[in-house]
Amino acid sequence: MRSGSERVAQLDRALVSGTKGRGFESLLARHFTVLLFLFVSFFYFNLNALSFESLSAAELYSAFSLAGYSLNEKDVPAVFMKKFPDDMKSLDSNRRTRLFVKIMIPLILAENREIISSGNKMELIIEKGRDNWDDDDYVFMMELGAYYRTLKGRDLKHMSDKAYERWVFIMRRRVLPVSPAIALGQAALESGWGTSRFVRLGNNLFGHVAVDYKKGIKPLRWNGKKRHIKIFASVSESIKRYMRNLNTNSAYLNFRRARLRNKDDIYGMAQGFDKYSRIKEEYIDRLWSVIRKYGLYKYEDFSLSDVNLYDIAGPIESFYIN
């Protein structure tokens, strides 16, 4: 990945050239001053907070290009979008696909990083032995168990040794990251590459249902009240719910088993989605087709940049664009 000074030099060259057709969209030209401030701030200042108006799809695509954010580099900058541009459909298919991946990859990697961190901490506490836990260990394990829906009202302190061993067995199969290729493929399939009405109105990529239908989005062809679509405050919340769902819902037990059996085999993992959709095996075929056609498997070994910036919308320590 290029350094901050190299990126700013690239911005300067683009500004001095004053030309369109060299990565300089007309919409971007009108907002260049704001975009320059955005990226100079990103690379040179450790801002505590920055609220920034949503960019159009064309502006965002060009801004990422000017900043040197390339999908050819495996070190991904920690730039997190709170929402997708409303006009994703305005881009041609190739640009829309690439912008979708650029928006999604940092968010997926960030959530996986949180899961991996929790799993590592869990293992360290397990190694201590229950009798040696301090209060912080106990609270962490109880909260983690509640999040992954494995406690069912039980207290870890009062479990029998056999029940505790079974609990550890289950947790080690749930507190695991989700393949970026699979997450990208499913998000693309279910959101139309970020163009769906549910994404625009509710940051909902995967069709999660609202508990209270009065607070959700009513599907246009739905006359009932039970399946309104949940509204998320940000895209990252939608991704977090999706990963938690895969890691806890009994309907996706086959996926979790396939993930264990096929740690480096995306196709093998995908076979576990036979109960993810009403169309069952056909869904697996569609998912694998998208992953293969768009080369989503190549993002499996991407990683987040070590740049430590501040996310104004939640626990992710990084830069956030509203």
C-alpha positions as CSV (number, residue, x, y, z in Angstrom):
1,M,0.0,0.0,0.0
2,R,1.3,3.5,-0.9
3,S,2.2,5.9,1.9
4,G,0.2,8.9,2.8
5,S,2.6,11.3,1.1
6,E,2.5,9.3,-2.1
7,R,-1.3,9.5,-2.1
8,V,-1.4,13.2,-1.5
9,A,1.1,13.7,-4.3
10,Q,-1.2,11.8,-6.5
11,L,-4.0,14.1,-5.5
12,D,-1.9,17.1,-6.3
13,R,-1.0,15.8,-9.7
14,A,-4.7,15.2,-10.5
15,L,-5.5,18.7,-9.3
16,V,-2.7,20.4,-11.3
17,S,-3.6,18.4,-14.5
18,G,-7.1,19.9,-14.4
19,T,-8.3,17.3,-16.8
20,K,-11.3,15.0,-16.9
21,G,-11.1,11.6,-18.3
22,R,-8.0,10.8,-16.2
23,G,-9.9,9.4,-13.2
24,F,-11.5,12.9,-12.6
25,E,-15.3,12.7,-12.8
26,S,-17.1,15.9,-13.3
27,L,-19.0,15.5,-10.1
28,L,-15.8,14.9,-8.3
29,A,-14.3,18.1,-9.7
30,R,-17.1,20.1,-8.2
31,H,-16.5,18.7,-4.8
32,F,-12.7,18.3,-5.0
33,T,-11.9,20.7,-2.1
34,V,-14.1,18.7,0.3
35,L,-12.6,15.4,-0.9
36,L,-9.1,16.7,-0.6
37,F,-9.8,17.7,3.0
38,L,-11.3,14.3,3.6
39,F,-8.3,12.3,2.5
40,V,-5.6,14.6,3.7
41,S,-7.3,14.4,7.1
42,F,-7.4,10.6,6.8
43,F,-3.7,10.2,6.1
44,Y,-2.3,12.9,8.3
45,F,-4.4,13.4,11.3
46,N,-5.7,11.0,14.0
47,L,-9.2,12.6,14.2
48,N,-11.4,11.8,17.1
49,A,-14.5,12.3,15.0
50,L,-15.4,13.4,11.5
51,S,-19.0,13.6,10.1
52,F,-19.0,13.8,6.3
53,E,-22.0,14.1,4.0
54,S,-22.7,11.1,1.8
55,L,-21.0,11.0,-1.5
56,S,-22.6,9.9,-4.7
57,A,-21.5,6.6,-6.1
58,A,-19.4,8.2,-8.8
59,E,-17.8,10.6,-6.4
60,L,-17.0,7.8,-4.0
61,Y,-15.6,5.6,-6.7
62,S,-13.3,8.4,-7.9
63,A,-12.4,9.3,-4.3
64,F,-11.3,5.8,-3.5
65,S,-9.2,5.8,-6.7
66,L,-7.5,9.1,-5.9
67,A,-6.8,7.8,-2.4
68,G,-4.9,4.8,-3.8
69,Y,-7.4,2.3,-2.5
70,S,-6.9,-0.5,-4.9
71,L,-8.3,-4.1,-4.9
72,N,-5.0,-5.2,-6.3
73,E,-3.4,-4.6,-2.9
74,K,-4.2,-7.0,0.0
75,D,-3.6,-4.4,2.7
76,V,-7.0,-2.7,2.9
77,P,-7.3,0.9,4.3
78,A,-9.6,1.1,7.3
79,V,-12.2,3.3,5.8
80,F,-15.7,2.4,6.8
81,M,-18.8,3.6,5.1
82,K,-21.9,4.0,7.2
83,K,-24.3,3.6,4.3
84,F,-24.2,2.8,0.6
85,P,-24.6,5.7,-1.9
86,D,-28.3,5.9,-2.9
87,D,-27.4,5.9,-6.6
88,M,-25.3,2.7,-6.8
89,K,-27.4,1.9,-9.9
90,S,-26.0,4.9,-11.7
91,L,-22.6,3.1,-12.1
92,D,-22.0,0.6,-14.9
93,S,-21.9,-3.0,-13.8
94,N,-18.1,-3.2,-13.5
95,R,-17.7,0.0,-11.4
96,R,-20.7,-0.9,-9.2
97,T,-19.3,-4.3,-8.5
98,R,-15.8,-2.9,-7.6
99,L,-17.3,-0.1,-5.5
100,F,-19.5,-2.6,-3.6
101,V,-16.5,-4.8,-2.8
102,K,-14.4,-1.7,-1.7
103,I,-17.2,-0.7,0.7
104,M,-17.8,-4.1,2.0
105,I,-14.3,-5.6,2.4
106,P,-13.1,-3.3,5.3
107,L,-16.4,-3.8,7.1
108,I,-16.3,-7.6,6.8
109,L,-12.6,-7.7,7.9
110,A,-13.3,-5.4,10.8
111,E,-16.1,-7.6,12.1
112,N,-14.0,-10.8,11.6
113,R,-11.2,-9.1,13.5
114,E,-13.6,-8.6,16.5
115,I,-14.7,-12.2,16.3
116,I,-11.1,-13.5,16.2
117,S,-10.1,-11.2,19.1
118,S,-13.0,-12.5,21.2
119,G,-12.1,-16.1,20.3
120,N,-8.5,-15.6,21.3
121,K,-9.4,-14.0,24.6
122,M,-11.9,-16.9,25.2
123,E,-9.1,-19.5,24.6
124,L,-6.8,-17.7,27.1
125,I,-9.5,-17.8,29.8
126,I,-10.4,-21.4,29.1
127,E,-6.7,-22.3,29.5
128,K,-6.7,-20.8,33.0
129,G,-9.3,-23.3,34.2
130,R,-12.7,-22.2,35.7
131,D,-11.3,-22.3,39.2
132,N,-8.8,-19.7,38.4
133,W,-11.1,-17.2,36.7
134,D,-11.2,-13.7,38.2
135,D,-14.3,-11.5,38.1
136,D,-13.4,-10.0,34.7
137,D,-12.9,-13.5,33.2
138,Y,-16.3,-14.6,34.5
139,V,-18.1,-11.5,33.2
140,F,-16.5,-11.8,29.8
141,M,-17.3,-15.5,29.4
142,M,-20.9,-15.0,30.5
143,E,-21.4,-12.1,28.1
144,L,-19.8,-14.0,25.3
145,G,-21.9,-17.0,26.0
146,A,-25.1,-14.9,26.0
147,Y,-24.1,-13.2,22.7
148,Y,-23.6,-16.6,21.0
149,R,-26.8,-17.9,22.6
150,T,-25.2,-20.9,24.3
151,L,-26.0,-20.4,28.0
152,K,-29.8,-20.7,27.9
153,G,-30.1,-19.2,31.4
154,R,-27.3,-21.3,32.9
155,D,-24.4,-19.9,35.0
156,L,-20.9,-21.0,34.1
157,K,-19.9,-21.1,37.7
158,H,-22.5,-23.7,38.5
159,M,-22.2,-25.9,35.5
160,S,-21.1,-29.5,35.9
161,D,-17.7,-30.3,34.4
162,K,-19.5,-32.3,31.7
163,A,-21.9,-29.5,30.8
164,Y,-19.0,-27.0,30.8
165,E,-16.9,-29.1,28.5
166,R,-19.9,-29.4,26.1
167,W,-20.3,-25.6,26.3
168,V,-16.7,-25.0,25.4
169,F,-17.1,-27.5,22.5
170,I,-20.0,-25.5,21.1
171,M,-18.4,-22.1,21.6
172,R,-15.3,-23.1,19.7
173,R,-17.5,-23.8,16.7
174,R,-19.4,-20.6,17.0
175,V,-16.8,-17.9,17.8
176,L,-15.3,-18.1,14.3
177,P,-14.9,-15.6,11.5
178,V,-17.0,-15.8,8.3
179,S,-15.3,-16.3,4.9
180,P,-15.0,-12.8,3.2
181,A,-15.8,-14.5,-0.1
182,I,-19.0,-16.0,1.2
183,A,-20.0,-12.8,3.0
184,L,-19.5,-10.8,-0.2
185,G,-21.3,-13.3,-2.3
186,Q,-24.3,-13.5,0.0
187,A,-24.5,-9.7,0.3
188,A,-24.2,-9.3,-3.4
189,L,-27.0,-11.8,-4.1
190,E,-29.4,-10.5,-1.5
191,S,-28.8,-6.8,-2.0
192,G,-28.4,-6.6,-5.7
193,W,-24.8,-5.3,-5.2
194,G,-26.0,-2.7,-2.8
195,T,-28.8,-1.4,-5.0
196,S,-31.9,-2.8,-3.2
197,R,-34.6,-0.7,-1.5
198,F,-33.8,-2.3,1.8
199,V,-30.2,-1.2,1.6
200,R,-31.1,2.4,0.7
201,L,-33.8,2.7,3.4
202,G,-32.5,0.5,6.1
203,N,-28.8,-0.5,5.5
204,N,-30.1,-4.0,5.4
205,L,-28.0,-6.2,3.2
206,F,-29.3,-9.7,4.1
207,G,-33.1,-9.3,4.6
208,H,-33.1,-9.5,8.4
209,V,-36.6,-9.2,9.7
210,A,-37.7,-6.5,12.3
211,V,-38.9,-7.8,15.6
212,D,-41.5,-5.0,15.7
213,Y,-43.0,-4.8,12.2
214,K,-44.1,-1.3,12.9
215,K,-40.5,-0.2,12.9
216,G,-39.5,-2.1,9.8
217,I,-39.7,-1.6,6.0
218,K,-42.7,-3.1,4.4
219,P,-41.9,-5.2,1.3
220,L,-43.7,-3.8,-1.7
221,R,-45.4,-7.2,-2.4
222,W,-46.1,-8.1,1.1
223,N,-49.6,-7.7,2.6
224,G,-48.9,-9.2,6.1
225,K,-47.4,-7.7,9.2
226,K,-44.9,-10.3,10.4
227,R,-42.0,-9.9,7.9
228,H,-41.2,-6.3,7.7
229,I,-37.5,-5.7,7.1
230,K,-35.3,-4.4,9.9
231,I,-33.7,-1.0,9.8
232,F,-30.0,-0.8,10.8
233,A,-28.2,2.4,11.8
234,S,-25.3,1.4,9.6
235,V,-24.1,-1.2,7.2
236,S,-21.7,-2.5,9.8
237,E,-24.6,-3.3,12.1
238,S,-26.2,-5.4,9.3
239,I,-22.9,-7.3,8.8
240,K,-22.6,-7.9,12.5
241,R,-26.2,-9.3,12.7
242,Y,-25.5,-11.5,9.6
243,M,-22.4,-13.0,11.2
244,R,-24.0,-13.5,14.5
245,N,-26.9,-15.2,12.8
246,L,-24.6,-17.6,10.9
247,N,-22.8,-18.4,14.1
248,T,-25.8,-19.0,16.3
249,N,-29.0,-19.9,14.4
250,S,-29.8,-23.6,14.4
251,A,-30.8,-23.3,10.8
252,Y,-27.1,-22.8,9.9
253,L,-25.7,-25.6,11.9
254,N,-24.8,-27.3,8.6
255,F,-22.8,-24.2,7.6
256,R,-20.9,-24.2,10.8
257,R,-20.1,-27.9,10.4
258,A,-19.0,-27.3,6.8
259,R,-16.8,-24.4,7.9
260,L,-15.0,-26.7,10.3
261,R,-14.5,-29.4,7.7
262,N,-13.4,-27.1,4.9
263,K,-11.4,-24.3,6.5
264,D,-9.6,-23.4,3.3
265,D,-12.2,-24.6,0.8
266,I,-14.9,-21.9,0.1
267,Y,-16.9,-24.3,-2.2
268,G,-17.0,-26.8,0.6
269,M,-18.2,-24.2,3.1
270,A,-20.9,-23.0,0.7
271,Q,-22.4,-26.5,0.7
272,G,-23.6,-25.8,4.3
273,F,-26.2,-23.3,3.1
274,D,-28.8,-25.9,2.1
275,K,-31.2,-24.4,4.6
276,Y,-30.3,-20.8,4.2
277,S,-33.0,-20.1,1.6
278,R,-36.2,-21.6,0.4
279,I,-34.6,-22.6,-2.8
280,K,-32.1,-24.8,-0.9
281,E,-29.5,-26.4,-3.2
282,E,-30.2,-23.9,-5.9
283,Y,-29.1,-21.1,-3.6
284,I,-25.8,-22.8,-3.1
285,D,-25.3,-22.9,-6.9
286,R,-26.2,-19.2,-7.2
287,L,-23.8,-18.3,-4.4
288,W,-20.9,-20.3,-5.8
289,S,-21.6,-18.9,-9.3
290,V,-21.3,-15.3,-8.0
291,I,-18.1,-16.1,-6.0
292,R,-16.5,-17.7,-9.0
293,K,-17.7,-15.3,-11.7
294,Y,-16.5,-12.2,-9.8
295,G,-13.4,-13.7,-8.3
296,L,-14.5,-13.1,-4.7
297,Y,-12.3,-15.9,-3.5
298,K,-9.2,-13.7,-3.9
299,Y,-10.3,-11.5,-1.0
300,E,-9.9,-14.4,1.5
301,D,-6.3,-13.3,2.5
302,F,-6.9,-9.6,2.5
303,S,-6.3,-7.8,5.8
304,L,-7.0,-4.4,7.4
305,S,-4.4,-1.7,7.4
306,D,-2.8,-1.1,10.8
307,V,-3.7,2.6,10.6
308,N,-5.4,3.3,14.0
309,L,-8.1,5.9,13.5
310,Y,-11.4,6.6,15.2
311,D,-14.8,5.3,14.1
312,I,-17.5,7.7,15.2
313,A,-20.2,5.1,15.0
314,G,-19.1,2.3,17.2
315,P,-16.4,0.1,18.6
316,I,-14.3,-0.2,15.4
317,E,-11.2,1.9,15.8
318,S,-11.0,3.5,12.4
319,F,-12.2,6.3,10.2
320,Y,-15.9,6.6,9.3
321,I,-17.7,8.4,6.5
322,N,-21.4,9.2,7.1
